[in-house]
């Protein structure tokens, strides 16, 4: 299931990110700002309990998040840009990393690093990566997380392509996708069109 976060501020900031002449520091800042808004949306349905507290003026029952806190999983390396923004909104979250790179010939994801909290089965796991293009990296990441015991997962991205959404949904129909935009298609190299280029390169200034 795909949930598009349609908001004028997010749309405006995403437009600035798409511009080819946006500087590296502005690109990083905008990615973090949008990620904070996406963190708000993806946690909208968290279960809560009511607990008794005392304010400076009175006693009351107030909501608190039920169970263990969240776990954020960054798909390296571009996912780290979203991770920083989400942590500003969710500072108590545990963090994990999955290192994947895309084979330029087959476009398949190849894993080179995996480190996640040991109690991942007891937490809501939010996987972050700016782009859902072919879907191969996202599918491989969720495959690995499920094998490690994760049972409650969501995927958050900045941009998605219809091909990636279809592939991911077929592979993991139980994992909801939250995205700031759904673009037109993939080009022959597997890049999202019109997209914003390579998110990692633009974020780190490596190209």
Helices and strands as residue ranges (DSSP letters): E 2-4, H 8-18, H 24-42, E 48-54, E 59-65, E 71-76, H 79-89, E 94-102, E 109-115, G 120-122, E 124-128, E 131-132, H 136-147, E 152-160, H 162-171, E 176-182, E 185-186, E 192-193, H 199-204
